Amino acid sequence: MSLMLERYGHGGDLWSAEEVWNRPKELFLDYSSNMNPLGPPEVVKEILAASWRDIVKYPDPAVRELRRKLAQKYEIDPESILVGNGAAELIDLIIRVVQPSMTGLARPSFSEYEEAVHKTGGRLTNIPLSPQHLFELQWPDVEAVLPDVDLFFLGHPNNPTGKLIPRNVLNNLVQSQRKIVLDEAFMDFVPQESEHSLLKLASTSANLIVIRSMTKFYSIPGIRLGFMVAHPELIQRLRQQQVQWSVNYLAQQMGVAVLDDDGFEQSTREWLRVEKPWLVEQLRHMGLEVVPSDVNFLLFSFPVASGITVKQAQQYMGHQGILIRDASLFQGLNERYCRVAIRLREDNERLVQALSQMMNDLTKSGGRGHA
């Protein structure tokens, strides 16, 4: 197959899936992107219906209403908040403004950190995450690269592993006086998130920046909305380099509205509390090696004895109309690793049934199966 699902470096690319498997994009069940299956909240539809006429106006360039709302929710200074066109814009903006000479990345991790560094001609050093430690970041591994690194860019929780950074590692990093960027794009899915997030600390710290996404939890990736929290002086520097009006009017309106939807937040936490252990159990029952996850997606590997690679699995599942993420594309993971989102029970049952059938077919055929 000459076409690749993740040709643009991400899951959730239904347009590429349509080309690869010659099936209308609406007919795929997407496990390759980690969106909340309960979303978007109903209020998003109301915003679209009520506010479409207002797109004749420019959006607020300072995003004042949404920043005030975020400041209220997280009990921080609105001047420590910068809203962006999704977390992707903010990742790129931080690296362009800070211009680190050596950036420390945990491996495996989200590819956009590396891409942002390469665009500015910066250098990278890798911190390995090992299956022996269930892919949790270990302080001795961080300490080993500390003398060379002037900025750490880390997922908290990390993508694709779904793991939070242990508290002792976070504490040591903060005390190291290095610049630290924590990508907390999936933090909303973590139970007791306020106990784990460093967002509040970032609002007054000279060296800590926290990025949050609003598209995953509220399932509005097509709108593009995220924000970062840092010391107001750094936020001012970043704002001066940000593209004018990068956050559109509808995104600003939706961001304000969804933050008031406490019912949606509670429903999401309850769904995940039930569904995650169920899906983990089903996958392990098949003999898959599942990494314990703190969030709404799971990293697992096919057993060596099965002879199955994730590329074979992706092709098989794609023919069944189910998209899974080829996690071997993340540096530090081999050809047996796969990542799937957690969805609603009916969808998860279909995923489990298709994976089970695939394991049976491909194991019997020595990993050849049909592509």
N, C-alpha and C positions, 0 to 999 in steps of 0.2 A: 504494500500500500504506500504510494508515494506521498499522499497527503497525511498530515499529522494533526491530531486534535488540538494539541497545545502549541501550535505554531507561533502564537503570540505570547506564549509564556504563562498562560492562565488556564484555569478551568472555566466552565460556564460559557464557552464559545459555541453557541448553538448554530451559528452560521457555518463555521468550519465543520461541525458534526453533520450538517445537512449535505455538505460537499463530500465528506468522507464516506458516509453510509447511504447517500442518495435517498434520504427519508426527510419529509418536511420537519423543520425544526420544532414545530409545535407538538410533534408526536414523541419527542424524547423525554425520558424521565432523567432529570439532571442530578447526578450525585457528585459531579465534578466541581461544583461551586458550593460554598458553605453558607447558604442563605437560610434565614429563619422560615420554615415552611408554613408558619401561621400568618405570615405577612403578605403584603403590606397591611398595616392597620386600616380599619374602615375610614378613619379620618383622612387618609391620603386621597381616597376617592372623593371625599367631600371637598378637599382643597382643590382638586383638579376641576370639579364641577363649578365651584364658587369663584375661583380666582383666574380662570383662563383669560378673561377680558383684560386683566391687569398686566398681562405680558407686553402690553403696549408701553409700559413704563420701564425705565432702568431699575435694576435691583439696587438696594442700599449698598454702596461700596464698602461701608464699614460693618455691615451685617450686624447692626446694633441690637435688634430685637432678639435674634437667636443667641448672640453672645450673652445678653442679659439673662436669658432663660437658662443657658448652660451654667452661668456663674451662680445662679440661684440653686440649681439642682445639685451642683458639686461644692457649693459654699466656697467659691474662690473669687478673686478679683476679675471682672470682665476684661481688664487690660492685660491679663495673662492668657487670653484666649485668642487664637487666630483660626478662623473657619476657612476651609478650602474645598476645592472641587474634588472631593474624595481624598482618602489617605494618600493616594498615588501622587497628587500634586504636592502634598506636604512633605513626603519623603524626598522628592526631588528638590524642593525649595530649601530644606534644611541643609542638604549636602552642598548645594550651590552657595549658600550664605556662609556656612561654617568652614567649608573647604578643608576638611581634615586631611592630613598627609598620610596617615595610616588608620584605616578603619577595621575594627575587630568585628567579625561576623561569626555567629554560631552556625555550624553546618550539621544538618540541613536547615535552611531557612528560606524565607520569601525572597524570590529572585530580584525583586525591584530594589532592594537595598544595594545589591551588587551593581545593578545597572546604573543606579544614580551615581555611585562612586566612580564607575568607569567613565561616565559622561564628563566628569570634571577632571579626569586624569589622575585621580587618587589611587592609592595602593590598598590592598586588602591583606589581612592575616586571618586565618581560619582557626576557630575554636571547635574541636570535635565534640559532637554529642553521640554517645555510644549506646547501643541497645543494652549493654550490660548494666547501665545506669538508667534504663528505661527512657533514654534521650533527655534526661534532666541535666541542665548545665551544672558543671562541677567547678567549685572555686579554684582548685589547683590548676585546672586547665586555663581558666581566665588569668590567674596569677602568672602563668608561664609566659603570656604574651603582653602583660601589663607594661613592661618597660618600653615596648615599641609602639603602643597604640595611643592615639590622642582622642579617638572617639569610638565608642561601642554602639553598634546598631543591633538591637535584639528584640525579638518577638516575645511578648509577655501577655498572654500565652503565645507560644511559638507555633508557626505554621511551617511545615505540615505535621508536626508531632503532637500538637494539642496540649503541650506541657507548659505550666507556669514555671517561672524562674524561682528556685528556692529562696526563701527569705534571707538566709545567711549570705547567699551570693549577692542578692540585691543590696543588703546592708554594706557589704565589703566594697561593692562597686561604687556606691554613693560616697563612701569614705575615701575612695582612691583619688578623688579630685579630677578624674578624667571626665570628659563630656560623655553623657550617656543618652541615647535615644531609645525609648521603650515604645514599641508598636503594640498598643493595647487594643487592636482592632476587634478582637474577640472577647475582651474582658467582660462585656455585658452578659455573656452566657455563663460566667463563672458564678457559682453560688457564693453569697457573701462577698461580692466583688469589691466592696469598699475596704475589706480587710487585706486585699491583695494589690489593689491599684495604687500606683505612686502618683496619681494625677494631682492630688492636693499638694504633695511635697514639691512637685515640679513647678507649681505656680509661684513659689518663692525661692527656688533654688537657682544658683548661677550656672550649674552644670547639667541639670536634668531636664529633658524634654520628653513629654508623653504625647503620642498620637492616638487619636480615637477615630474609629469609623462609625458612621451612623447608617451605613447601607446594609451591613450584614444582619444586625439585630432586627432592624425594621424592614428588611427585605426590599430596599429601594436602590439597587445598584445602578439602575438606568438613570437615576437622578444625579448621582455623584455628590456625596456630601460627607465631610469629615472635619475634624478640628484638632488643633494641637494646643497643649498647655505648656508654658514656660515662663521664665521671669519676664515681667513687662518690658524690660530694656531689650531683651533678645526678640520678643514678639514684635517690637517696633522696628527692629532691623529687618526681620523677616517680612513684615508687612510692606516695607518700602520696596522690596524686590518681587513681591507677588504681582501677578498679572491682574490688572484692574478688572473688576466685575467678574471674577472667576466663579463666584457662587451665584447662580441664577435666581430669579425671583421665586419660582415655584419651589426650588430646593430650600430656600430660606423659610418660606411659609410652612412647608412640610416639617422641617426640622423643629420649628417652634411647636407645631401641633402634636407631633408624636411624643414629645417629651412629657406631655400631660396625660398620656394614655397609660395609667397605672395598671388597668385591667389587662392590657396586652402584655405588659411586662410580667405580671403574675402568671398569666396563662402560658407564656413561653417557658418560664422557670419550671412550672408544673409538668408541661409536656416533656422537657428534657430530663427531668428527674426520673420519669418513668421510662422513657424511650431509650435513653442511652444504655442503661444496664441490660435492657432486653436485647438490643441489637448486638452489644458486645458478646452476650451469652450465645446468641445464634451463630455469630461468626466463629467464636472459639469452638463451638460444637462441631463445626465443619473442619476443624484442624488448623484454622488460620491463627497466626500469631498476632494478637491485637495489643497495641501499645495503650496503656491506660491513659485516658484523655480527660482534660479539665474543661473541655468545651463541646461544641456541637458538631464535631467531625472526628473521624477515627483513622489512624494510620495502622495498617496491618501488612503482614507479609505472607506470601504463599510458602508452604513448607518445601524445603529443598527436595524432599523425596517425591513431591508431586511433579517436578520438572516444569511447572508452570511459571512463565514470566508475566509481568504486568502488561507488556505490550500484547501478548497473546490474549490475555484476559480482557484488555480494553477492546480489542477487535471483536472478540466473541460477544461481549456484553453490548457493544455498539450495534451489532446485528440484531440484538434483542430489543433495541431501543432504549438502552440504559447507558448513561455516560458515567464513567469512573475516571479518577485522576491518576495518570501515570506518575507515581511519586519517584520513580527512578531518575526523573529529570531534575530532581533536587540534589545538588552536590552533597555526597555523603551517604546516599541511599543506593542500594543495588537494584538489580532488575526484578527482584521479587516484591518490591514495596508498592503498595496501592493506598490511596486515600479516598474515603467516601464521606459525604455529608450524612447527618442523621436527619431523616425526614419523618413524615407521618406514618403510623403503623401500616396502613394499607400499602403505601409505597415501599416501606421497609420489608414487608412480607414478599413483595414482588422481587426486590433486590436479592433477598436471601434465597428465594426459590431459583432465580436465574444463576446466582453464584454457585449454588449446590449442584445444579445441572451442569454447569461449566466445569466444576471440579471433577465431576464424574466423567464427562466427555473427554476433557483434555488429559486427565490422568491415565485413562484407558488407552488413549492414542499416543501416549508418551509426549504430551505437550504440543502435539501438532494441531489437532482439532480442525475446525473450519475457520477461516479468516474472511 
